[in-house]
Structures are given as C-alpha cells and as structure tokens.
Amino acid sequence: MNRDFISALVGTMVTLIVGGTLFFHVVEGWSYLDSYFFTVVTLSTVGYGDLVPHTDIGRIGTTVLIFIGLGVFAVAIQQLGNVAISNRVNPGRLNWWRRRNMRRAKAAEESAPKPVQRPETPPPPAMEKMTPPGDG
C-alpha cells in the first residue's frame, strides 16, 4: 500500500470530521463537542439519536456527510483489512516491526534503574530435636 494513498485517506477522514463538526456548529448552533460527537457517531453509523438536526440544511448536510463519509470510511476499513491479510500471508513483512520493538525493549531494559542488591540474610539456626522428658 502506497504511503501517499494512506496519507490522502487519513487526511480525507480528518477533513470530513473537522468539516462536519464546523458545519453542525454553524448550521445547528451546537457546541463544538456536540457537533464533533454527532459527526463521529454519524460517520461510524452508530446513530444514538440524542442529537438530531432540526434545520432543513442540517438534514441535507447530514445526508451528504453520510454518503461521502461511508464511502471514505469503507475504503479505509478495506485497506486495513488488506494490510492484515497480506501480513498473515507474508509474515516476513512484520519482521522489521518486531525487530524495532525488540531493540526498543532492550534499550529500555538497559536504561532502567537496577534494583538494589541486598545481602542475603543467613537462615535461622536449626533447632535441636527436642525430646519429651523421660524418653531419654
């Protein structure tokens, strides 16, 4: 998968979310948080129903956002699926990731403070076998 394609896809998704947030903030008069929440819930097809556009332009904008957003997010999910499948078919592609993580773990382990070594305490002296009185 091409890095330019991934960048364009992520940029498009961010643009949709920011654009939807600004649109609903201006058109519906919602707070930025409510506008963002509605945009993400709409694009993810969850649709809680607690926020509903009341203006005609808000409803039309929601419809356009759904059609465009579903297409973009469907392509993103499809591309993630392709990456997952290709890594299962060709696991060697992930070796660089594993090697990088191993190098980072080793570096973190080496830079971590060493635990304080305390001298071992000797075990308590052995108790002599006690015999009951009169058995001796």
TIRODREN-294195 format. One record per atom (N, C-alpha, C, O): residue in one letter; x, y, z. Coordinates in steps of 0.1 Angstrom, whole numbers, plus 5000, padded with zeros to 4 digits. Layout:
BEGIN
aXYZ;...
This chain:
BEGIN
m500849885000;m500050005000;m500950125000;m501950135007;n500550224992;n501350344990;n501150445002;n500050465006;r502250495006;r502250595018;r501450715014;r500750775022;d501550765001;d500750874997;d499250854997;d498450935001;f498850724994;f497450694995;f496950695009;f495850745012;i497750635018;i497350635032;i497250775037;i496350805045;s498250865034;s498151005038;s496951075033;s496251145041;a496651045021;a495451115015;a494151065022;a493251135024;l494150935025;l492950875031;l492750925045;l491650965049;v493850935053;v493750985067;v493451135066;v492551185074;g494051205057;g493651355055;g492251375052;g491651465057;t491651285043;t490251295039;t489351275051;t488351335053;m489751165059;m488951135071;m488951255081;m487951285086;v490151305083;v490251425093;v489451545087;v488751615095;t489551565074;t488851675068;t487351655070;t486651755072;l486851535068;l485451515069;l484951535084;l483951595086;i485751495093;i485351515107;i485351655111;i484451705117;v486451725107;v486551875111;v485451945103;v484852035109;g485251915090;g484251985082;g482851965088;g482052055089;g482551845092;g481251815097;g481051885111;g479951935113;t482151885119;t482051955132;t481752105130;t480852155136;l482452165121;l482252305118;l480852335112;l480152425116;f480452245103;f479152265097;f478052265107;f477152345107;f478052155116;f476952145125;f477052255136;f475952295142;h478252305139;h478352415149;h477752535143;h477052605150;v477952565130;v477352685124;v475952675121;v475152765125;v475552565115;v474152545110;v473152515121;v472152585122;e473552425130;e472652385141;e472852465154;e471952465162;g473952535155;g474152615167;g474652525179;g474552575190;w475152405176;w475552315187;w476952355191;w477652435184;s477352315203;s478752335207;s479652255199;s479252165191;y480952285199;y481952215191;y481952065195;y482051975187;l481852045208;l481851905213;l480651825208;l480751715204;d479451885209;d478251815204;d478351795189;d477951695183;s478851895182;s479051885167;s480051775163;s479751695154;y481151765171;y482151665168;y481551525171;y481651435163;f480851515183;f480251395187;f479251345176;f479251225172;f478351435171;f477351395161;f478051355149;f477651255142;t479051425145;t479851385132;t480451245133;t480251165124;v481051215144;v481751085146;v480650975147;v480850875141;v479651005154;v478550905156;v477950875142;v477550765139;t477650975135;t477050965121;t477950885112;t477550795105;l479250925111;l480150855102;l480450715106;l480650625097;s480350685119;s480550545123;s479350465122;s479350345126;t478250525118;t476950455116;t476350405129;t475550315129;v476750465141;v476150425153;v474850485155;v473850425158;g474750615154;g473550695155;g472750675168;g471750605168;y473250735179;y472550725192;y471150795191;y470250745198;g470950895184;g469650965183;g469551075194;g468451135194;d470551105202;d470351205212;d470551345206;d470051445211;l471251355194;l471351485187;l470751455173;l471051365166;v469851545169;v469151535156;v469151675150;v468851775157;p469551685137;p469551815131;p468051865129;p467251785125;h467851995132;h466452045132;h466152135120;h465052155116;t467252185113;t467052265102;t467152185089;t467652075089;d466552235078;d466552165066;d467952155060;d468352045055;i468752255061;i470152255056;i470952155065;i471852085059;g470652145078;g471352045086;g471051905082;g471851815082;r469751875079;r469351745074;r470051705061;r470451595059;i470051805052;i470651785039;i472151755041;i472751665035;g472851845049;g474251825052;g474551695058;g475551625055;t473651645067;t473851515073;t473751405062;t474551305063;t472851415053;t472751315042;t474051315034;t474551205031;v474451425030;v475751435022;v476851385030;v477751305025;l476951415043;l478051365051;l478051215052;l479051145052;i476851155053;i476751005054;i477150945041;i477950855041;f476750995030;f477150935017;f478650945014;f479250845010;i479151065017;i480651075014;i481451005025;i482350935022;g481051025037;g481750965048;g481750815048;g482750745051;l480650745045;l480650605044;l481550545034;l482150445036;g481650615023;g482550575012;g483950585016;g484750485014;v484350695022;v485750715027;v486050615038;v487150555037;f485250595048;f485550505059;f485450365054;f486250275059;a484650325044;a484650195039;a485950165032;a486550055033;v486550255024;v487850235018;v488950225029;v489850135027;a488850305039;a489850295050;a489850155057;a490850095059;i488650105060;i488549975066;i488949865056;i489649765061;q488649875044;q489049785034;q490649775033;q491149665032;q491249895033;q492749895032;q493349835045;q494349775044;l492749865056;l493249805069;l493149645068;l494049575072;g492049605062;g491849455060;g492849405051;g493449295053;n493149475040;n494249425031;n495549415038;n496349325035;v495949515046;v497149505053;v497249385062;v498249315063;a496149365070;a496149255079;a496249115072;a496949035076;i495549105061;i495648985053;i496948965047;i497548855047;s497549065041;s498849055035;s499949015045;s500948945042;n499749065057;n500749035068;n500548895073;n501548835077;r499448835072;r499248695076;r499748605065;r500348505068;v499648645052;v500148565041;v501648575040;v502348475038;n502148695043;n503648725042;n504048775055;n504248905056;p504248695066;p504648745079;p505948815079;p506248885089;g506848795069;g508148855069;g508049005068;g509049075072;r506949055064;r506749205063;r506749265076;r507049385078;l506449195087;l506349245100;l507649235108;l507749285119;n508649165102;n509849145109;n510549275113;n511149285124;w510549375104;w511149505108;w510449565120;w511149625128;w509149545122;w508349595133;w508849525146;w509049585156;r508949395145;r509349315156;r510749345160;r511049365172;r511649355151;r513049395154;r513149525160;r513849545170;r512349625155;r512349755161;r511849755176;r512449815185;n510749675178;n510249665192;n511149595201;n511349635213;m511949495196;m512849425204;m514049515208;m514549515219;r514449605198;r515549695201;r515149795211;r515849835220;r513849845210;r513349945219;r513249885233;r513649945243;a512749755234;a512649695247;a514049675253;a514149685266;k514949635245;k516349605251;k516949745256;k517549745266;a516749845248;a517249975252;a516650025265;a517250085274;a515350005266;a514650045278;a515049965290;a515250015301;e515349835288;e515749745299;e517149785303;e517449785315;e518049825294;e519349865297;e519450005304;e520250025313;s518450085301;s518450225307;s517650225320;s517650325327;a516950125323;a516150115335;a517050115347;a518150045347;p516750175358;p517550165370;p517550025376;p516649955376;k518749985380;k518949855385;k518449845399;k518549935407;p517849725403;p517349715416;p518449705426;p519549655423;v518249755438;v519249755449;v519449605453;v518549535456;q520749565453;q521049425458;q521349435473;q522249505477;r520549355480;r520649355494;r521349215498;r521149115491;p522249225508;p522849095511;p521848995517;p520849035523;e522148875514;e521248765519;e521448755534;e522548765539;t520348735540;t520348715555;t520548565557;t519948485550;p521348525566;p521548385569;p520348325574;p519548385581;p520048195571;p518848125576;p518948115592;p520048115597;p517848105599;p517948095613;p518647965617;p518547865610;p519247965629;p519947835633;p518947725634;p517747745638;a519447605631;a518547485632;a518247455646;a519047465655;m517047425649;m516647395663;m516947245665;m516747155657;e517547225677;e517847085681;e516547005683;e515547065687;k516646885679;k515546795681;k515146785696;k516046745704;m514046825699;m513646825713;m512946685716;m512146635708;t513346635727;t512846505731;t511946535744;t512346605753;p510846465745;p510046485757;p510746435769;p511546335768;p510546495781;p511146445793;p510846305796;p509646255794;g511746225800;g511546085804;g511845995793;g511745865795;d512046035781;d512345945769;d513845935767;d514245875757;g514645975776;g516045985773;g516845885779;g518045885777;
